Amino acid sequence: MITTFASCNVSRSKTKEKSMKMIYSEIVSKNIVKDQTDKVWNKLIAFGGTEKFVPKLIEKVIVEGKGIGAVRYIHLKGGGEIIERLTKIDSTNHQMEFIIISTPMPISNYTGIFFVDHISNNKCEVTFTSKFNVSKENKNEMESVIKGFQETFISNLDK
């Protein structure tokens, strides 16, 4: 079962051209993954292979570098590219973070956070949190897209 939460707070982000109301969004999805905690954790920190977890959306993924600072280039089916940077690895607590550097989606200041919690020998709980800013006009669509991505991603981590 996947659990998803969403919350929003209004903030202001000024651009050079105009002041635009942005909405802070936080989407959280959790799911039990039937695989060893270390295997799931290693898949996440490898920062590649994302096309296996979201095959309907992602054509290929190229990762440059290893560990903190690694950059992931996600080539979307039908065109478009998302570029992400791995910014934090906490192996003790099985938590990692990444940011989106470039995306065709109308969002900004995106941070993704994964937390893997050990349950048993072949079971763990994965929490995927997305924090980002989005315009009021795009809020519902982007929250829906990101929620769907999170749920698909987590549900395929055992593959």
Sequence and secondary structure as in RCSB ss.txt:
>XXXX:A:sequence
MITTFASCNVSRSKTKEKSMKMIYSEIVSKNIVKDQTDKVWNKLIAFGGTEKFVPKLIEKVIVEGKGIGAVRYIH
LKGGGEIIERLTKIDSTNHQMEFIIISTPMPISNYTGIFFVDHISNNKCEVTFTSKFNVSKENKNEMESVIKGFQ
ETFISNLDK
>XXXX:A:secstr
  EEEEEEEEEEEE SS EEEEEEEEEEEEEEESS HHHHHHHHHH   HHHHSTTTEEEEEEESSSTT EEEEE
ETTS EEEEEEEEEETTTTEEEEEEEE SSSEEEEEEEEEEEEEETTEEEEEEEEEEEEEGGGHHHHHHHHHHHH
HHHHHTTT 
